[in-house]
């Protein structure tokens, strides 16, 4: 059996079988033949000799699919750090409300609404980044987002009043969100079909794990420095964005590669600057116009195979997690729990543990699902199989919401509260990984559009819940509030996940993705 490594540059003439496999994959409908069959001897394969490399790499060493393992993972480093900082920086201030209240002469509850604008603008910011990603490239969008985020954080930290602070925080949410959108594109550009679930899982952990890590660090620092220094006027958060910018400059790679129209590689210091600033992308030929990408974005969003998963399930799931994250300090610092600043900081370890377990679950379970499906379907893969990976995380998140409400209502031991919180975090990370992988498989040539849609509905849910979470608890009690949230999550799971799993294959055939421009 002939085998080909993913980094081999051997000439392989594409036969009808190769062409058909790539057509099915790129069109996003039908089943994908992942394992080699007897009539496909001219396919490039992975090192195991049986897994088909989808898409088939070109013979150009500059093709990101042909990069070495080290090159690919070094290129992931700045993306991972930038994605981590996005939600990290937004929720970083969620434990600083008590310290900010005297500065602005407001109550901590009122100060907490400064998060709403930032959470909301992350959605439009990600959507508006998509045309720029497709036209100018992945690298310059990440580069400029980190620079602008550092500037807005510093401006917010030195703001003289609440209105100015909230305005810059809102602007920060708008400019720092592109890494959460470009992540799927970079994973799609560099990795093959059978490798993507694990890489998507790492990316999801980073941008959804940030909301837990940020407040954990900020809560410790606020004990020894002022909120302005903690936030970034001259020390912490702005410095992290500065470090992220350095990583992008040193390690970032442009992964946008058109195999039908490869561009000349930029070399030297000036070539590097042209890539980082977007000049090279602006001058590249064969890329779509901004208007074309906008039309495709609307067309992809209206496809039912992604509409129900994002508008219904993802929005509800993430909304309840963000609701807990942005209100936890206002619930555990006052009596009856009376957490000290140190205890409040340590409490953020609980969701980080849940997020870590969610990453491990997604890392191994998604591979297990694919391997089992391939064994029982003669090497052919139906992408709706990905959605089985949502069932267990959704159930655990449902149980976590119920336990969280009961713990608050009946003042159960603080361990019950933290276990519940970790369950909800686990569910968000693991479920989002499976949903993201499914959406990428359904729209393989529209990865940045898919990521922006997921990000938009995720942040929309987070924006809304900030306004009514505390009022709902005060009016109905914690047990009823979080019990209702659990039931809503259950309905969203059935309407979004189960419905898509049943009808998804039919929808993919009837409503194929729009024609890809690059």
PEKA-V227690 format. One record per backbone hydrogen bond with DSSP energy under -1.0 kcal/mol. CO is the residue of the C=O (numbers start at 0). NH is the residue of the N-H. Records with the same first field share a line. If there is no record, write none. Layout:
CO: NH + NH
This chain:
4: 7
14: 18
15: 19
16: 20
17: 21
18: 22
19: 23
20: 24
21: 25
22: 26
31: 33 + 380
33: 51
36: 39
39: 42
43: 52
45: 48
49: 35
50: 45
53: 192
59: 62
62: 65
63: 66
67: 71
68: 72
69: 73
70: 74
75: 79
76: 80
77: 81
78: 82
79: 83
80: 84
83: 87
84: 88
85: 89
86: 90
90: 93
92: 95
95: 99
96: 100
99: 103
100: 105
106: 110
107: 111
109: 112
110: 113
111: 114
114: 118
115: 119
116: 120
119: 122
120: 124
121: 125
122: 126
123: 127
128: 132
129: 133
130: 134
131: 135
137: 141
138: 142
139: 143
140: 144
141: 145
142: 146
143: 147
144: 148
145: 149
146: 150
147: 151
148: 152
149: 153
150: 154
151: 155
152: 156
153: 157
155: 158
160: 164
161: 165
162: 166
163: 167
164: 168
165: 169
166: 170
167: 171
168: 172
169: 173
170: 174
171: 175
176: 179
177: 180 + 181
178: 182
181: 185
182: 186
183: 187
184: 188
185: 189
186: 190
191: 194 + 195
194: 198
195: 199
196: 200
197: 201
198: 202
199: 203
200: 204
201: 205
202: 206
203: 207
204: 208
205: 209
208: 211 + 212
209: 213
211: 215
212: 216
213: 217
214: 218
215: 219
216: 220
217: 221
219: 222
220: 223 + 224
225: 229
226: 230
227: 231 + 232
228: 235
235: 239
236: 240
237: 241
238: 242
239: 243
240: 244
241: 245
242: 246
243: 247
244: 248
245: 249
246: 250
247: 251
267: 271
268: 272
269: 273
270: 274
271: 275
272: 276
273: 279
277: 281
278: 282
288: 292
289: 293
290: 294
291: 295
292: 296
293: 297
294: 298
295: 299
296: 300
297: 301
299: 302
302: 305 + 306
303: 307
305: 309
306: 310
307: 312
308: 313
309: 314
311: 315
312: 316
313: 317
314: 318
315: 319
316: 320
317: 321
318: 322
319: 323
320: 324
321: 325
323: 327
327: 331
328: 332
331: 338
333: 337
339: 343
340: 344
341: 345
342: 346
344: 347
345: 348
346: 349
347: 351
348: 352
349: 353
350: 354
351: 355
352: 356
353: 357
354: 358
355: 359
356: 360
357: 361
358: 362
359: 363
360: 364
363: 367
364: 368
365: 369
366: 370
367: 371
368: 372
369: 373
370: 374
371: 375
373: 378
376: 379
378: 33 + 34
380: 31
381: 384
382: 385
383: 386
384: 387
385: 388
386: 389
389: 393
390: 394
391: 395
392: 396
393: 397
394: 398
395: 399
396: 400
397: 401
398: 402
399: 403
400: 404
401: 405
402: 406
403: 407
404: 408
405: 409
406: 411
412: 415 + 416
413: 417
414: 418
415: 419
416: 420
417: 421
418: 422
419: 423
420: 424
421: 425
422: 426
423: 427
424: 428
425: 429
426: 430
427: 431
428: 432
429: 433
430: 434
431: 435
432: 436
433: 437
434: 438
435: 439
436: 440
437: 441
438: 442
442: 445
445: 449
446: 450
447: 451
448: 452
449: 453
450: 454
451: 455
452: 456
453: 457
454: 458
455: 459
456: 460
457: 461
458: 462
459: 463
460: 464
463: 466
464: 468
467: 471
468: 472
469: 473
470: 474
471: 475
472: 476
476: 480
477: 481
478: 482
479: 483
480: 484
481: 485
482: 486
483: 487
484: 488
485: 489
486: 490
487: 491
488: 492
489: 493
490: 494
491: 495
492: 496 + 497
493: 498
495: 499
496: 500
497: 501
498: 502
499: 503
502: 506
503: 507
504: 508
505: 509
506: 510
